[in-house]
Amino acid sequence: MLEITNGGNVFEVTKGAFDGIYARQGYSIIDDEKHIIEDVNKEPEKTEDELFIEGILEKPISQWNKDEVKKFAELKQIDITGTKNAGEAKDRIKEFFDTQE
């Protein structure tokens, strides 16, 4: 059995329960000296910008709104200055994707 915490609650669970459920919910293992053991396999938390990019790439570019186009271009450092509308900006983003492949 492992003793785990999320910073507030402390539970005793099996290793399988920790790996399958609690680790994904942000719980950490507490060792015998009551110190939290950092999970070396845990991926670093993603920033808001990284989450935005992941989310926006799941949608077709044709469904992006004007604000999403602007933010994506800014985060990926794509120059959309001089574009007259979102369609032209999307064309520049498509060119960016073509050069990345």
N, C-alpha and C positions, 0 to 999 in steps of 0.2 A: 504494500500500500504506500501511496505517496501523499504527502501533505502539500496542498496547493493553495494559492491565494491569488486574488485579483486586486489586491491592495486594500480591500475592505473585508471580504469574506474569506474564511479559511475552511477548507474541506479536506477530508481524507478519501482518496479515490484510488482505483486500480491504475496501473500504467496504461492499460488499453483505453480506459475511459478518459484519461488525461490526453493521450495522443489523438483519440478519435473525436473528442468533444471539447474538452476544456482548454486545450492549447489554442484552438481556433477562436476561442472567446476571450483570449487575452490573459488567461491564468498562467502563473509561473509556479515551478516547484520550489518548495522550501526545504533546505537541507537540515540536518540534525542540529546545527547551531542556530537555527531560525533565521538563516540568511536566504534571500531569494537567489536561486540559481538561474542565471541567464541562459536561455535556450540558444545555443550557438547555431542551430539550424533555422531559427526563426528569421524570416525575411524582414529587412528593415521596413518601417512604416513608410507608406508612400505619401508624397506631398499632395496637396490639393491640386496642383498643376498636373502632376503625373496621373492622378485619378481622372482629371478632366480629359486629358489626351487619350487615356485608355477608353473612356466612355464614348468620346466623340468618334473614335475610330471604329466603333461597333455600328455606327449609323452610316448609310450611304452619304457621300458628300452632297448630293442633291437635296438632302433633307436638313442640312445645316442651316441655321438662321444666321442673320447678319452678325450678331454678337459672337456666336460660336466661330464664325469665319475669322473675325478680327482677333479673337483670343488665341485661336490655334496658330494663326500667322505670327502673332507676337511671340508666342512660346517657342515656336520652331524657327524663329527669325527669318521668316519669309517676307520679302518686301512686296507689299501690296499697294504702295503709294502710287497714285495716278490711275488706279482702277476707278471706273465710273459707277460700278454697282457690285453687288455680292457675286453675281455670275462671273464677272471678270476676275474677281479675287479668287473664286473657286478654280478658275482656269489656271491661275498661277500656282495654286496649291496642288492641282493635278500635275503640273509640270514638275513641281518639287518631288512628288511621289515617283514620277517617271525617272528622275535622276537618281533616286535612292535605290532603285532596283538593280 
